[in-house]
Amino acid sequence: MNYQDIIKQLSPEIYQSMRRSVELGRWPDGRPVTPEQRAHAMQALIAWGELHLPPEQRIGYIDKGSKAGDTCDDPEPLRWRDSQEGQ
């Protein structure tokens, strides 16, 4: 069985438990999550999310927002230097 097969077989319950453990830094039995375990768990969580979750629910999702209108609120360009400085 390869890595992708294992990821495909993870249940949503295991995903949630693993995600919670990574967030808290402790496994459900109270033992600490080691840095190596955290790295492997994060890879598994991201891979599982790519297969089973919509983009907005995945780890690392950033909402791009939306434009409020067709025109810019500040039509004047910003001036980073004092106009006296260049003279």
MOPAC internal coordinates of N, CA, C and O (Angstrom, degrees):
PM7 1SCF
backbone

  N    0.0000 0     0.00 0     0.00 0    0    0    0
  C    1.4534 1     0.00 0     0.00 0    1    0    0
  C    1.5342 1   107.67 1     0.00 0    2    1    0
  O    1.2310 1   120.76 1   -49.20 1    3    2    1
  N    1.3291 1   116.15 1   130.80 1    3    2    1
  C    1.4567 1   119.20 1  -179.39 1    5    3    2
  C    1.5360 1   111.00 1   -98.27 1    6    5    3
  O    1.2310 1   121.32 1    -3.18 1    7    6    5
  N    1.3146 1   115.07 1   176.82 1    7    6    5
  C    1.4712 1   122.01 1  -175.50 1    9    7    6
  C    1.5297 1   111.81 1   -57.66 1   10    9    7
  O    1.2310 1   120.15 1   133.70 1   11   10    9
  N    1.3325 1   117.33 1   -46.30 1   11   10    9
  C    1.4656 1   120.76 1  -178.29 1   13   11   10
  C    1.5287 1   111.70 1   -62.85 1   14   13   11
  O    1.2310 1   119.97 1   142.84 1   15   14   13
  N    1.3162 1   117.65 1   -37.16 1   15   14   13
  C    1.4671 1   120.99 1   177.86 1   17   15   14
  C    1.5267 1   110.91 1   -64.27 1   18   17   15
  O    1.2310 1   120.85 1   139.49 1   19   18   17
  N    1.3240 1   115.97 1   -40.51 1   19   18   17
  C    1.4717 1   120.14 1   178.58 1   21   19   18
  C    1.5238 1   110.17 1   -64.67 1   22   21   19
  O    1.2310 1   120.15 1   136.31 1   23   22   21
  N    1.3339 1   117.31 1   -43.69 1   23   22   21
  C    1.4685 1   121.66 1   179.61 1   25   23   22
  C    1.5270 1   110.20 1   -61.08 1   26   25   23
  O    1.2310 1   120.38 1   136.32 1   27   26   25
  N    1.3280 1   116.87 1   -43.68 1   27   26   25
  C    1.4671 1   121.03 1  -179.61 1   29   27   26
  C    1.5245 1   111.96 1   -61.99 1   30   29   27
  O    1.2310 1   120.12 1   148.93 1   31   30   29
  N    1.3364 1   117.37 1   -31.07 1   31   30   29
  C    1.4574 1   121.27 1  -176.31 1   33   31   30
  C    1.5267 1   113.99 1   -86.94 1   34   33   31
  O    1.2310 1   119.77 1   171.71 1   35   34   33
  N    1.3271 1   118.04 1    -8.29 1   35   34   33
  C    1.4703 1   119.35 1   178.40 1   37   35   34
  C    1.5241 1   109.85 1   -63.74 1   38   37   35
  O    1.2310 1   120.71 1   -44.48 1   39   38   37
  N    1.3047 1   116.26 1   135.52 1   39   38   37
  C    1.4647 1   120.38 1   178.15 1   41   39   38
  C    1.5277 1   109.41 1   -84.83 1   42   41   39
  O    1.2310 1   120.13 1   -20.05 1   43   42   41
  N    1.3292 1   117.35 1   159.95 1   43   42   41
  C    1.4665 1   119.69 1   175.67 1   45   43   42
  C    1.5300 1   112.41 1   -58.40 1   46   45   43
  O    1.2310 1   120.11 1   148.19 1   47   46   45
  N    1.3261 1   117.39 1   -31.81 1   47   46   45
  C    1.4622 1   120.78 1   179.33 1   49   47   46
  C    1.5283 1   111.20 1   -67.01 1   50   49   47
  O    1.2310 1   120.74 1   137.48 1   51   50   49
  N    1.3288 1   116.18 1   -42.52 1   51   50   49
  C    1.4683 1   120.12 1   178.26 1   53   51   50
  C    1.5240 1   109.69 1   -66.43 1   54   53   51
  O    1.2310 1   120.62 1   139.15 1   55   54   53
  N    1.3345 1   116.43 1   -40.85 1   55   54   53
  C    1.4672 1   120.48 1   177.23 1   57   55   54
  C    1.5291 1   110.38 1   -57.14 1   58   57   55
  O    1.2310 1   120.07 1   131.31 1   59   58   57
  N    1.3331 1   117.46 1   -48.69 1   59   58   57
  C    1.4644 1   121.45 1  -178.86 1   61   59   58
  C    1.5274 1   111.35 1   -63.99 1   62   61   59
  O    1.2310 1   120.36 1   139.49 1   63   62   61
  N    1.3177 1   116.93 1   -40.51 1   63   62   61
  C    1.4607 1   120.76 1   179.27 1   65   63   62
  C    1.5262 1   110.98 1   -65.06 1   66   65   63
  O    1.2310 1   120.71 1   136.35 1   67   66   65
  N    1.3283 1   116.25 1   -43.65 1   67   66   65
  C    1.4618 1   120.24 1   179.29 1   69   67   66
  C    1.5296 1   110.66 1   -66.16 1   70   69   67
  O    1.2310 1   120.67 1   139.44 1   71   70   69
  N    1.3248 1   116.33 1   -40.56 1   71   70   69
  C    1.4670 1   120.36 1   179.01 1   73   71   70
  C    1.5289 1   110.47 1   -62.71 1   74   73   71
  O    1.2310 1   120.62 1   136.22 1   75   74   73
  N    1.2963 1   116.42 1   -43.78 1   75   74   73
  C    1.4705 1   121.07 1   178.71 1   77   75   74
  C    1.5306 1   110.53 1   -62.81 1   78   77   75
  O    1.2310 1   120.45 1   139.35 1   79   78   77
  N    1.3128 1   116.75 1   -40.65 1   79   78   77
  C    1.4660 1   120.73 1   179.09 1   81   79   78
  C    1.5227 1   111.47 1   -63.26 1   82   81   79
  O    1.2310 1   120.38 1   138.46 1   83   82   81
  N    1.3241 1   116.87 1   -41.54 1   83   82   81
  C    1.4653 1   120.54 1   178.09 1   85   83   82
  C    1.5246 1   109.95 1   -65.47 1   86   85   83
  O    1.2310 1   120.24 1   138.50 1   87   86   85
  N    1.3325 1   117.15 1   -41.50 1   87   86   85
  C    1.4690 1   121.04 1   179.48 1   89   87   86
  C    1.5238 1   111.86 1   -62.10 1   90   89   87
  O    1.2310 1   120.68 1   136.02 1   91   90   89
  N    1.3335 1   116.31 1   -43.98 1   91   90   89
  C    1.4639 1   121.08 1  -175.56 1   93   91   90
  C    1.5302 1   113.44 1   -86.67 1   94   93   91
  O    1.2310 1   120.68 1   158.36 1   95   94   93
  N    1.3389 1   116.30 1   -21.64 1   95   94   93
  C    1.4587 1   119.65 1  -177.30 1   97   95   94
  C    1.5159 1   113.44 1    81.31 1   98   97   95
  O    1.2310 1   120.52 1  -165.96 1   99   98   97
  N    1.3342 1   116.62 1    14.04 1   99   98   97
  C    1.4734 1   121.55 1   179.27 1  101   99   98
  C    1.5250 1   108.67 1  -140.48 1  102  101   99
  O    1.2310 1   121.62 1   -36.68 1  103  102  101
  N    1.3312 1   114.51 1   143.32 1  103  102  101
  C    1.4541 1   120.17 1   174.33 1  105  103  102
  C    1.5291 1   108.68 1   -75.92 1  106  105  103
  O    1.2310 1   119.72 1   -16.39 1  107  106  105
  N    1.3324 1   118.15 1   163.61 1  107  106  105
  C    1.4697 1   120.01 1  -179.47 1  109  107  106
  C    1.5290 1   114.06 1   -55.24 1  110  109  107
  O    1.2310 1   119.94 1   152.64 1  111  110  109
  N    1.3380 1   117.72 1   -27.36 1  111  110  109
  C    1.4695 1   119.84 1   179.04 1  113  111  110
  C    1.5300 1   112.75 1   -84.87 1  114  113  111
  O    1.2310 1   120.11 1  -178.62 1  115  114  113
  N    1.3351 1   117.39 1     1.38 1  115  114  113
  C    1.4624 1   121.00 1   175.30 1  117  115  114
  C    1.5154 1   115.65 1    99.11 1  118  117  115
  O    1.2310 1   120.13 1   167.51 1  119  118  117
  N    1.3291 1   117.35 1   -12.49 1  119  118  117
  C    1.4690 1   119.31 1   179.11 1  121  119  118
  C    1.5267 1   109.84 1   -70.22 1  122  121  119
  O    1.2310 1   119.97 1   -34.38 1  123  122  121
  N    1.3362 1   117.67 1   145.62 1  123  122  121
  C    1.4685 1   119.48 1   179.73 1  125  123  122
  C    1.5316 1   111.92 1   -70.93 1  126  125  123
  O    1.2310 1   121.26 1   -30.56 1  127  126  125
  N    1.3261 1   115.19 1   149.44 1  127  126  125
  C    1.4589 1   121.89 1   174.75 1  129  127  126
  C    1.5284 1   107.11 1   -84.29 1  130  129  127
  O    1.2310 1   120.45 1   -56.46 1  131  130  129
  N    1.3255 1   116.75 1   123.54 1  131  130  129
  C    1.4662 1   120.00 1   179.56 1  133  131  130
  C    1.5321 1   109.48 1   -76.54 1  134  133  131
  O    1.2310 1   119.74 1   -19.77 1  135  134  133
  N    1.3222 1   118.10 1   160.23 1  135  134  133
  C    1.4740 1   119.84 1   177.35 1  137  135  134
  C    1.5307 1   112.78 1   -56.64 1  138  137  135
  O    1.2310 1   120.35 1   141.56 1  139  138  137
  N    1.3232 1   116.93 1   -38.44 1  139  138  137
  C    1.4657 1   120.10 1   178.54 1  141  139  138
  C    1.5336 1   110.76 1   -66.44 1  142  141  139
  O    1.2310 1   120.34 1   137.55 1  143  142  141
  N    1.3382 1   116.96 1   -42.45 1  143  142  141
  C    1.4648 1   120.52 1   177.65 1  145  143  142
  C    1.5245 1   110.59 1   -63.76 1  146  145  143
  O    1.2310 1   120.63 1   139.55 1  147  146  145
  N    1.3223 1   116.41 1   -40.45 1  147  146  145
  C    1.4690 1   120.52 1   179.52 1  149  147  146
  C    1.5291 1   110.29 1   -61.22 1  150  149  147
  O    1.2310 1   120.32 1   135.52 1  151  150  149
  N    1.3291 1   117.00 1   -44.48 1  151  150  149
  C    1.4651 1   121.00 1  -179.91 1  153  151  150
  C    1.5266 1   111.25 1   -62.02 1  154  153  151
  O    1.2310 1   120.28 1   133.94 1  155  154  153
  N    1.3334 1   117.07 1   -46.06 1  155  154  153
  C    1.4655 1   120.60 1   179.69 1  157  155  154
  C    1.5331 1   111.12 1   -66.72 1  158  157  155
  O    1.2310 1   120.53 1   138.78 1  159  158  157
  N    1.3184 1   116.59 1   -41.22 1  159  158  157
  C    1.4660 1   120.17 1   179.70 1  161  159  158
  C    1.5241 1   110.66 1   -64.35 1  162  161  159
  O    1.2310 1   120.13 1   138.67 1  163  162  161
  N    1.3274 1   117.36 1   -41.33 1  163  162  161
  C    1.4675 1   120.19 1   179.08 1  165  163  162
  C    1.5248 1   110.86 1   -62.70 1  166  165  163
  O    1.2310 1   120.12 1   138.35 1  167  166  165
  N    1.3217 1   117.37 1   -41.65 1  167  166  165
  C    1.4656 1   120.35 1   177.38 1  169  167  166
  C    1.5278 1   110.57 1   -61.07 1  170  169  167
  O    1.2310 1   120.61 1   137.54 1  171  170  169
  N    1.3207 1   116.44 1   -42.46 1  171  170  169
  C    1.4641 1   120.61 1   179.52 1  173  171  170
  C    1.5276 1   110.95 1   -66.93 1  174  173  171
  O    1.2310 1   120.10 1   138.73 1  175  174  173
  N    1.3280 1   117.42 1   -41.27 1  175  174  173
  C    1.4629 1   121.08 1   179.78 1  177  175  174
  C    1.5213 1   111.26 1   -63.66 1  178  177  175
  O    1.2310 1   120.37 1   137.07 1  179  178  177
  N    1.3143 1   116.89 1   -42.93 1  179  178  177
  C    1.4659 1   120.69 1   179.31 1  181  179  178
  C    1.5253 1   110.18 1   -65.78 1  182  181  179
  O    1.2310 1   120.10 1   135.42 1  183  182  181
  N    1.3254 1   117.41 1   -44.58 1  183  182  181
  C    1.4668 1   121.06 1   179.85 1  185  183  182
  C    1.5293 1   111.00 1   -63.04 1  186  185  183
  O    1.2310 1   120.22 1   136.63 1  187  186  185
  N    1.3348 1   117.18 1   -43.37 1  187  186  185
  C    1.4689 1   120.65 1   179.47 1  189  187  186
  C    1.5313 1   110.18 1   -64.14 1  190  189  187
  O    1.2310 1   120.51 1   137.36 1  191  190  189
  N    1.3182 1   116.62 1   -42.64 1  191  190  189
  C    1.4586 1   120.67 1   179.48 1  193  191  190
  C    1.5174 1   112.47 1   -61.75 1  194  193  191
  O    1.2310 1   120.35 1   141.23 1  195  194  193
  N    1.3263 1   116.94 1   -38.77 1  195  194  193
  C    1.4667 1   120.61 1   177.92 1  197  195  194
  C    1.5228 1   111.39 1   -61.17 1  198  197  195
  O    1.2310 1   120.40 1   146.44 1  199  198  197
  N    1.3151 1   116.85 1   -33.56 1  199  198  197
  C    1.4662 1   121.08 1  -178.78 1  201  199  198
  C    1.5208 1   113.57 1   -83.35 1  202  201  199
  O    1.2310 1   120.04 1   147.21 1  203  202  201
  N    1.3391 1   117.53 1   -32.79 1  203  202  201
  C    1.4596 1   120.05 1  -167.50 1  205  203  202
  C    1.5284 1   116.47 1  -120.07 1  206  205  203
  O    1.2310 1   119.13 1   168.89 1  207  206  205
  N    1.3049 1   119.26 1   -11.11 1  207  206  205
  C    1.4650 1   120.47 1  -174.36 1  209  207  206
  C    1.5225 1   111.79 1  -116.40 1  210  209  207
  O    1.2310 1   120.48 1   -31.49 1  211  210  209
  N    1.3406 1   116.70 1   148.51 1  211  210  209
  C    1.4622 1   118.88 1   172.34 1  213  211  210
  C    1.5326 1   109.15 1   -68.37 1  214  213  211
  O    1.2310 1   119.76 1   -24.16 1  215  214  213
  N    1.3224 1   118.07 1   155.84 1  215  214  213
  C    1.4684 1   120.80 1  -174.82 1  217  215  214
  C    1.5249 1   114.82 1   -51.21 1  218  217  215
  O    1.2310 1   119.64 1   139.81 1  219  218  217
  N    1.3167 1   118.30 1   -40.19 1  219  218  217
  C    1.4694 1   120.20 1  -175.51 1  221  219  218
  C    1.5295 1   113.56 1   -71.38 1  222  221  219
  O    1.2310 1   119.75 1   169.15 1  223  222  221
  N    1.3282 1   118.09 1   -10.85 1  223  222  221
  C    1.4645 1   121.12 1   178.50 1  225  223  222
  C    1.5305 1   113.11 1  -104.78 1  226  225  223
  O    1.2310 1   120.50 1   178.39 1  227  226  225
  N    1.3231 1   116.66 1    -1.61 1  227  226  225
  C    1.4661 1   120.43 1  -177.27 1  229  227  226
  C    1.5207 1   111.49 1   -79.01 1  230  229  227
  O    1.2310 1   121.27 1   -23.49 1  231  230  229
  N    1.3229 1   115.18 1   156.51 1  231  230  229
  C    1.4610 1   121.55 1   176.12 1  233  231  230
  C    1.5177 1   108.44 1   -64.76 1  234  233  231
  O    1.2310 1   121.03 1   -48.12 1  235  234  233
  N    1.3278 1   115.64 1   131.88 1  235  234  233
  C    1.4568 1   120.81 1   177.14 1  237  235  234
  C    1.5106 1   114.78 1    87.55 1  238  237  235
  O    1.2310 1   119.76 1  -176.66 1  239  238  237
  N    1.3361 1   118.06 1     3.34 1  239  238  237
  C    1.4630 1   120.43 1  -179.29 1  241  239  238
  C    1.5210 1   110.56 1   -65.31 1  242  241  239
  O    1.2310 1   120.70 1   -45.59 1  243  242  241
  N    1.3255 1   116.27 1   134.41 1  243  242  241
  C    1.4616 1   122.00 1   176.04 1  245  243  242
  C    1.5193 1   107.45 1  -121.45 1  246  245  243
  O    1.2310 1   120.70 1   -59.58 1  247  246  245
  N    1.3148 1   116.26 1   120.42 1  247  246  245
  C    1.4553 1   121.45 1   178.75 1  249  247  246
  C    1.5185 1   108.87 1   -71.21 1  250  249  247
  O    1.2310 1   120.40 1   -54.93 1  251  250  249
  N    1.3160 1   116.84 1   125.07 1  251  250  249
  C    1.4589 1   120.78 1  -179.08 1  253  251  250
  C    1.5212 1   112.22 1   -80.14 1  254  253  251
  O    1.2310 1   120.13 1   172.59 1  255  254  253
  N    1.3162 1   117.36 1    -7.41 1  255  254  253
  C    1.4549 1   120.46 1   178.24 1  257  255  254
  C    1.5192 1   111.36 1    70.41 1  258  257  255
  O    1.2310 1   121.76 1    12.54 1  259  258  257
  N    1.3136 1   114.24 1  -167.46 1  259  258  257
  C    1.4543 1   119.21 1   178.42 1  261  259  258
  C    1.5182 1   109.52 1  -143.11 1  262  261  259
  O    1.2310 1   121.38 1   -21.71 1  263  262  261
  N    1.2909 1   114.97 1   158.29 1  263  262  261
  C    1.4481 1   121.75 1   179.42 1  265  263  262
  C    1.5225 1   108.73 1   -78.43 1  266  265  263
  O    1.2310 1   120.33 1   -43.97 1  267  266  265
  N    1.3236 1   116.97 1   136.03 1  267  266  265
  C    1.4574 1   120.68 1  -178.41 1  269  267  266
  C    1.5233 1   111.89 1   -76.78 1  270  269  267
  O    1.2310 1   119.66 1   150.16 1  271  270  269
  N    1.3027 1   118.26 1   -29.84 1  271  270  269
  C    1.4544 1   120.97 1  -178.27 1  273  271  270
  C    1.5142 1   111.32 1  -158.59 1  274  273  271
  O    1.2310 1   121.59 1     4.53 1  275  274  273
  N    1.3418 1   114.56 1  -175.47 1  275  274  273
  C    1.4594 1   119.31 1  -178.43 1  277  275  274
  C    1.5184 1   113.16 1   -87.55 1  278  277  275
  O    1.2310 1   120.22 1   161.89 1  279  278  277
  N    1.3286 1   117.19 1   -18.11 1  279  278  277
  C    1.4601 1   119.57 1  -177.01 1  281  279  278
  C    1.5163 1   110.63 1  -113.15 1  282  281  279
  O    1.2310 1   121.56 1   -21.71 1  283  282  281
  N    1.2949 1   114.63 1   158.29 1  283  282  281
  C    1.4573 1   121.71 1   179.85 1  285  283  282
  C    1.5265 1   109.67 1   -80.23 1  286  285  283
  O    1.2310 1   120.23 1   -37.32 1  287  286  285
  N    1.3256 1   117.17 1   142.68 1  287  286  285
  C    1.4645 1   121.29 1   178.08 1  289  287  286
  C    1.5221 1   112.07 1   -69.11 1  290  289  287
  O    1.2310 1   120.16 1   148.02 1  291  290  289
  N    1.3186 1   117.30 1   -31.98 1  291  290  289
  C    1.4663 1   122.34 1  -177.19 1  293  291  290
  C    1.5230 1   109.11 1  -116.70 1  294  293  291
  O    1.2310 1   119.91 1   -91.77 1  295  294  293
  N    1.3362 1   117.79 1    88.23 1  295  294  293
  C    1.4612 1   119.44 1  -177.10 1  297  295  294
  C    1.5325 1   113.64 1   -69.87 1  298  297  295
  O    1.2310 1   119.80 1   161.56 1  299  298  297
  N    1.3242 1   118.00 1   -18.44 1  299  298  297
  C    1.4598 1   121.52 1   179.97 1  301  299  298
  C    1.5230 1   109.80 1   -84.28 1  302  301  299
  O    1.2310 1   119.87 1   -44.94 1  303  302  301
  N    1.3336 1   117.86 1   135.06 1  303  302  301
  C    1.4657 1   118.96 1   177.01 1  305  303  302
  C    1.5224 1   111.20 1   -68.09 1  306  305  303
  O    1.2310 1   120.95 1   -31.25 1  307  306  305
  N    1.3055 1   115.79 1   148.75 1  307  306  305
  C    1.4611 1   120.70 1   177.25 1  309  307  306
  C    1.5233 1   109.50 1   -74.89 1  310  309  307
  O    1.2310 1   120.98 1   -36.50 1  311  310  309
  N    1.3131 1   115.74 1   143.50 1  311  310  309
  C    1.4629 1   120.66 1   176.53 1  313  311  310
  C    1.5201 1   107.37 1  -112.77 1  314  313  311
  O    1.2310 1   120.99 1   -63.91 1  315  314  313
  N    1.3146 1   115.70 1   116.09 1  315  314  313
  C    1.4457 1   121.29 1  -175.95 1  317  315  314
  C    1.5156 1   112.90 1   -85.72 1  318  317  315
  O    1.2310 1   120.03 1   160.92 1  319  318  317
  N    1.3157 1   117.54 1   -19.08 1  319  318  317
  C    1.4615 1   121.26 1   179.55 1  321  319  318
  C    1.5157 1   109.76 1  -115.91 1  322  321  319
  O    1.2310 1   121.69 1   -28.66 1  323  322  321
  N    1.2910 1   114.36 1   151.34 1  323  322  321
  C    1.4577 1   120.19 1   174.22 1  325  323  322
  C    1.5256 1   107.60 1   -68.10 1  326  325  323
  O    1.2310 1   119.75 1   -43.52 1  327  326  325
  N    1.3307 1   118.09 1   136.48 1  327  326  325
  C    1.4623 1   121.22 1  -176.54 1  329  327  326
  C    1.5273 1   112.03 1   -63.68 1  330  329  327
  O    1.2310 1   119.10 1   157.40 1  331  330  329
  N    1.3218 1   119.33 1   -22.60 1  331  330  329
  C    1.4612 1   123.10 1   179.33 1  333  331  330
  C    1.5227 1   111.20 1   -76.75 1  334  333  331
  O    1.2310 1   120.13 1   157.81 1  335  334  333
  N    1.3028 1   117.35 1   -22.19 1  335  334  333
  C    1.4565 1   122.54 1  -174.13 1  337  335  334
  C    1.5277 1   112.60 1   -64.62 1  338  337  335
  O    1.2310 1   119.68 1   141.70 1  339  338  337
  N    1.3138 1   118.21 1   -38.30 1  339  338  337
  C    1.4532 1   122.09 1  -176.63 1  341  339  338
  C    1.5147 1   113.62 1   -79.64 1  342  341  339
  O    1.2310 1   118.47 1   172.20 1  343  342  341
  N    1.3181 1   120.52 1    -7.80 1  343  342  341
  C    1.4643 1   122.39 1  -176.18 1  345  343  342
  C    1.4899 1   112.43 1   -96.66 1  346  345  343
  O    1.2310 1   120.10 1   180.00 1  347  346  345

